[in-house]
Every structure is written in structure tokens, then in C-alpha cells.
Amino acid sequence: MTEQERRRRRREMERRMRARQNMWGKEKRKEKGGLLAFRTYVTAVLVGGCLLISLFQTETSEMVCGKVKETIAYQVSAEELDVWKTRVSAILKNAGDSLPAFEEKEMQEEEKKAYRPDTEESP
């Protein structure tokens, strides 16, 4: 084998190694991106489900919300939770928005409107 053949083979092997490294690196990046997207999707679904359940006032929803609160409490200190609670209540007061589950109580307190059909003839 001549010196030129050795050099040519060496260059060819180096090209193959670079190509493998590039392909392996791209696959790794794709896997990590997919995992992040999956985690984000699962988190969004769980948060949405918890929000939906908390809108209904039933025994099951109270139990589920209680379990979620306990789980979060294990991971977050009580002081930090109180700070978040005050911030959220301040934001809701400033926004003037309320959740439909809480509006129902306000509607019962207001005078109930009776339906009265229109006595005039329709055109």
C-alpha cells in the first residue's frame, strides 16, 4: 500500500466519522426537542383538566382539588403559597373578572326576573 492510498483511506474514514457524529448529534437534538414538547403538552393537559374540574362544585372535584393542593404543598412551602394566593387575589380584584362558578351565588341573591311575554303584536 502506497502512502497516497493510506492518506486517501484516512481522509475517507475521517469523513465517515464526521458524518456519523453529525447524524448522531442531530438525532440527540431531535429527541430532546420532542421530549420537551411532550412534557409541555402533558403539563398543559393536566393544568387544563384541574381547572375544568375546579369549576364544578361537587364532592369529587373538592376531593381532587384537595389532593392536588396537598401534592403542591409538599413541594412548595406554606409561606410561598400564601404569597402566591395574595398575588392572585389582588390580580383578580383589579381585573374585575370572576369565574362562572362564583357568579351563580351572586345571581341567586339578586332579584329573580320573571318572564313576561310581549303583549304587542309582532310585525
Disulfide bonds with the S-S distance in Angstrom:
none
